[in-house]
Amino acid sequence: MDIELARTFLAVVETGTFFDAANKVHVTQSTVSMRIRTLEQQLGQAVFERGKSGATLTPAGRHFMKHAQVLVRTWTQAKLDAGLPVTMAAALEIGAAPSLWDGYLIDALPDLMAALPDVAIRASAASPQTLSREIAEGGLDLAIMYRPRKASGLSALQLFQDEFVLVSSGPHALPTELGEAYVLIDWGPEFRADHLLNFPELDAPRLQLGIGTLGLQYLRSVPSAGYFPRRVVEPALSEGWLSLIEEAPRFAYAAYAVFDEGEEEGFPGQAARRLLHAAKAFENASRTVRRITD
């Protein structure tokens, strides 16, 4: 089977329409239609029911979906493995939410590489939507993310609980609807929803940043306030150039390592457990810092 047929099928499943799937896989809508017809001819079954509201899976399509995910995942891994140096046993594709790099994943990488000396690691930052799609379709071996969507065939290992706290680099009492000194840092859809729930009367802040932990550089240069993961701002709180706004709401999100459940003993599962070990070590170190500063 042409792997593009399976990839296009999964794009229609995700987007719900042939039109949106065409944009996703960068082809015309007629090409998507042709690929789905070819797939249905090869399977001898219709995989979608077409309607005005879009395309929905038939029973045969639901059965085929898990096999399509395996096909795409296997092909992606095969391409990676074919380009490996002879000294490497395998490649590991890791994707993580931007907020999980600083203060966690970047510090855990040396230990991970030491634990898997025969594995080539390729890691990148991506949005929650991209991580969910890539781990489901096989573009990633391991996704580090908040609140993963439940999906058949995937395991999710909880690594730690992230707490987002309001901090200030200036003499701001906050949060009487936060004020002009407040900078809204966009940490993703879950954070935006919780933020709106807790600050329903807040006018849109003059400055909004979607640059993750890089937003701390703005707080260092301009007296202002914003929400950041506690583990990231812990050093600045110890140094004293940031202060914690104790009375402000806090938002907690569990971080998970997500991988194919069939890889529990494979490199993705091993990497996930190593990252869990690193998370526990970082948490112990953070508790020590808090005891000293409190």
N, C-alpha and C positions, 0 to 999 in steps of 0.2 A: 504493500500500500504506500502511496505517496504520502510522506509525512505532513505535507501541507494540507492534505484533506483533513487529517486529525486536528491540526492546528486551527484550521478555519472552522471546523465543527465546534471546537472549544470556544472560539471567539463568538460564535453565534449564541452558544449557551450562556456565556457571560453577559453579553450585551442585550440579548433578547430580540435583536432584529438583524436582518441581512445588511441593512444600510450601515448600522453602527459597527457591525463586524467588519465590513469592508474598510472603514476608516481605521479600525484597530490593526488589521493585518496589511494595510496599505495596498489594497487592490480595488478594482471597481466592484460595484454591487453585482453586476452580471457575472463576474468571475467567481464571487462567493456562491451565487446560485448554481453555476456550472459545477463547482467543486462539490457542493452538497448533493447535487443530482448524481455525480459520479460516485460519491461515497454510498449513496442509497442503492445504486445499481450494483456496486461491489458487494454490499451486505445483503441485498435482496429484500431490504426492509426500509420503510420510511423512518427517518430519525427525527423529523420535525413536522408538526402540524402548523401550516401557514394560516395566518389570519390578519385582520386589519390591525390588531393590537400588537402583532409581532409573531415570533416563532416560539412555540413551546415544544418540549421534548415529548415524543411518543414513548410508550413502554420500551420499544427496541432502542430508542435513543438513550434512555436512562441506563439501560444495560451496557450500551456501548461506551458511555461517558468514562467510566473508570478505566476501560481499556485504552481509550484515546489519551487519557492522562499518562498512563504508563508508556504508551508509544512515544509521546512527545518527550517525556522525561528521559527515557532510554536513549533516544536519538541525540538529545542535547548532551547527555553524559558521554556518549560515544564520540561526538565531535571534540569534546574537551580532552578526553583520554587520548585520542589519536594525535593530538598536538603536544603531549607531555614529553619532557626529557626522559631518557631511558632510566634515569635514577629515581624517577617518581612512580609510585604505584597507582596513584589516582589523583583526580582534581576535586576540590571541594568549592562549590559556589555558595557564598554566604551573602545574604542581604540583610540589612538592619535599618530600623527607623533612625533618622538623623539624630534624635535626642538620645539614642542609646550608644552612640559612638563615644562622645566625650564623657569621660569619667567612668566608662565601663569597658566597652568592646575594644577600643584602641589599646587599653592597658592590658586586656586579657589576651591579645593576639600573640605576644611572645611566648606565653605559657602554652597556648594552643599549638603553635608551630613546633615547640619542643616536644609536646606530647604526641604529635603526628608527624614525625620527621620525614616520612616517605610520601607525604601528601602535599600537592601544590594547592595553595589557598588563593582564591580570588574573591575579594570582598568589596562591597559597595553600599551606599546609602540609597534608600528608596522610600516612596510614600507607602502608607498602609495599603492602599488599593493595589499598587504595583506588587508589593510583597505577597499579598493574598493571591493574586493572579499567578505570579511566577512560581510560587511554591506548589500551587495546585497543578500547573501545567508542566512542571518539571524543569523550569528555567533556573530554579534554585535548589540546592541540596539542603540548605538550612536557612530559615528566616527567623530573625530576632525581632520581635514585635510585641505591641500591646494588644490584648483582647483579640486573638486570632479567631477568625470565623471557623465554626466546626465544619470539617469536610471529611468525607469518607476517605480512608486510607492514610490519614495524617495523624501523627502524634504531636502533642504539645507538652513540653516540660517546663513548668514554672521555674524561673530563675530567681527572681526577687520582686519585691514590691517597690515601685517608684513613687515617691511623694513629691508633688509639685507645690512649692511654697512661694509666697510673695516676699520678695526682698527689695531693699532700697539702698541706693548709694548716696542718698541725701537726707536732710532732716525732715522727712515726711512722716506725719502721723499715719495717714491712710488708715482704712479705706472708706472715707465718706464718699461713696461712689467714685473713689480712687483719685479723681482730680487730674489736672493737666500734666502732672509729672509722670503719670502712668503710661507705660508702653505695653501694648498688647502683643505678646509673643505667641505666634500661632504654632501650637503643638499637635495639631491634627483634629479630626472630627470629634473624638471623644472629649478632648479638652474644650473645644469650642462649645459643645453642648452643655458641659458642666459649668463653664464660665458664664454662659447666658443664664442658666438656671440660678446661679448664685448672685449675679449682678444684672437683674432684668431691667433696671432703670438706667444702666450705664449708657451714656452716649458713645458713639463710635470714637475711640481715642484718636487723637491727631496723628499719632505714629503707631503703625502696626508693622511688625517684622516677622517674616517667615524664614528666618535664617538660623533657627535653633539656638544652640549655645553660643554662637557668635554674637548674639544680642548682649552678652555680658560686656563685650568691648564698648558698646554704647553706654551702658550703665557706668562703666569706669570713667568714661570721658565726660559724661553729662549727668549731673545729679538727677536721678530718676528711679523708677521702680518697675518691676515686672515679675512674672512667674517663671521659675526655673526648677529643674529637678534638684532636690535637696543634696544628693550626692555630688552634684556638679558645683554647687555654691558653697559646700562645706569649707574648702580652703579659704575662700574669700571671707566667710563669716569668722573664721579663726583669726585671719589677718586684721579684721576689723573694718575693711573698706566697704563691706556690705553689712546691713543689719536685717534681721528677720522680723517681719511684721507678724507678731504672735497672734493677734486677734483676727487675722484674715482667714478666710476659708482655705482649706488645703484639699488637693485632689490626688487620689491614689489610683495607680494603674499597675496591674501585674504585668511583668515582662516575661515572655515565653520564648523558648527555642522550638521551632516547628520543623518537622521533617517527616519523610515517608515512614510509616509504621513498619515497613519491611526492612528498614535500615537501622533498627534498634541496636544491633550489634555491629553494624557497618560504620564507616567513617562519620556519617552525619550524626548517628547516635552517640558515638564516642566523643565527637566535638561538642555536642549538646551537654553531655555530662561534665566535660572539662570546663565548659563555660559556667555551669552550675557551681562547680568547685571554686572558680574564680570569683563568682558573685558572692559566695559565702565569705571568702577571704576579704573582699572589699568591704562587706557589711561589718565584719568584725573590726576592721581598721577604722571604719567610720564611727562605730560606737565608741571606740577609744578616744577619737578626736572630740566627740560630743561630750564625753565625761570630763575631758580636760577643759573645754571651753565653757561648759554650763556652770 
